[in-house]
Amino acid sequence: MQKLRAEIEAQFACHLEEHSFWKHLAKESPAGFRAIRETLLAPGKRVRPLLFCTACRAMGREPVPDLMPVALALELVHSFILIHDDIIDRSDERRGAPTLPKRMDGLFAEKPADGVRGSDFALITGDLLYTLAFESLLQADASDAQRTEAVRLFTRAALDTARGALLEMRAAQTPLAELTTGDIEKIYALKTGSYTFTLPLQLAALFSGDTRGTDFAAVGKSAGIAFQLRNDQDDATDDLRDGRRTWALVCAGLKEAPGSSDMLTAVKKAQEENVRRALALVDSPELSALLKQVLSATV
Amino acid sequence: MQKLRAEIEAQFACHLEEHSFWKHLAKESPAGFRAIRETLLAPGKRVRPLLFCTACRAMGREPVPDLMPVALALELVHSFILIHDDIIDRSDERRGAPTLPKRMDGLFAEKPADGVRGSDFALITGDLLYTLAFESLLQADASDAQRTEAVRLFTRAALDTARGALLEMRAAQTPLAELTTGDIEKIYALKTGSYTFTLPLQLAALFSGDTRGTDFAAVGKSAGIAFQLRNDQDDATDDLRDGRRTWALVCAGLKEAPGSSDMLTAVKKAQEENVRRALALVDSPELSALLKQVLSATV
């Protein structure tokens, strides 16, 4: 897997080096380009491209080098989502480094631009990474019918992500006591599961010509819930402070202290149940092993 | 043209009525859906779909009904750009009505959501309209090769738009005296010309199988500059107040009062020159007539 991850990193670095858009930007706005580059190349797990490439191999198609543009597209779309999330959450830090809006706030403070904020620059950067994701997808070595279908799968996952994000805002308006863990699971499945798990697996099946008909939407749903439940366990105290509607807090209904043993037991049980459900649907040992690692955050 | 515009409006209304995403949202977040619907259906000129449909006819292909999803995609992408622009410009009003961030600020004030702002809701809505644009594009009655090429043209225009927006932020950091009118023309051509003029015309040629090889990039560049110069004339006083780097203000170099007759004469001359250049490249009388109307803001 280390070799595959190195391939993915190389693809990412090469994209930033060679795409004409970045060449223009490096000339026209060197400090802005540096900030974007540092944000994108901050160490990440590259979960989505890893899943895509591993699934391709499990389905009998070698993804390197022909399908690396698809792997890149998945990482670009993830970067786009993180950057827009950082604007919404007003986060200053991610992956141990300043977020893009934060970096750009610093730059605009040095050389003020009438009314332009770091988050404005980050907003446009997110839009453009999303565009580059679609563009990269079209560069897969595949038929036009496959490429068209890939774009369609991408849009479907992106609609789920947006719906999950809007449901999350709605949940923020709803008193904790009126929310069920089912409401939160729906948000996790839509906002995270669809583009993190379902999409890479569906794309692998598409480009590998795999026709076994595995229910990747169901895998993605359970895996997405399990993935977020893992985060809930780690961040319970911060989430409570920020008023976030997480599964853990809804489950505890604020009756228990965040991080109490009863609450953590419930989250852990639900998490294991969803891991089990996701894995039961996957028949490749390599893919199962990777999913297990991703879902236990040991990838 | 009134009939064509009615077709476009009907397509837009039908999309909002029938797409499963909007059906979900209408149930899950009724007030949010109403705000989006009112924003999208506020009276607009529908310049991009009109240009696309008129160009199709001029090139011998009837766009109604087979290519209406392409017309819709162009209006969706325009709505996405306007909404993200309204966030960046912190605009409260557009088309004589409150902008989406403003509307949502009102809704969140009624029923507060921990830390969620109207601009957060609008940001996700913009992303989702962009996704719906790609999805609609794929529904054109065309071959997979044409659809793939259409997506590619879309991404190219979107990259130009993003580059123009980033150049505009950079210009906001640059003292007015250090900018040339050429710098501003580049921003206008990239940010407005590419997706407003070049893209609809290229898509019309693609789906009509037109092979005359008109230089639509050159048409779009001149038309985009002319289109923005028209706005400069109307908004000179507001632009100065907001510190916007417009052609008019760069040309006058702050030596003249905004709206002075010398400044307006220079803008008018440059505008007419660009209209002339754009029209010289177009050989269809119907399309020329529409472009003239669009560029004189009488459409």
Interface residues (C-beta under 8 A of the other chain):
Chain A: F21 H24 L25 E28 S29 G32 H84 I87 I88 R90 F108 K111 P112 A113 D114 G115 V116 D120 F121 L123 I124 T125 G126 D127 L128 Y130 T131 L132 F134 E135 L138 S143 D144 A145 R147 T148 V151 R152 F154 T155 R156 A158 L159 A162 R163 A165 L166 L167 M169 R170 A172 Q173 D242 G243 R244
Chain B: F21 H24 L25 E28 S29 G32 H84 I87 I88 R90 F108 K111 P112 A113 D114 G115 V116 D120 F121 L123 I124 T125 G126 D127 L128 Y130 T131 L132 F134 E135 L138 S143 D144 A145 R147 T148 V151 R152 F154 T155 R156 A158 L159 A162 R163 A165 L166 L167 M169 R170 A172 Q173 D242 G243 R244
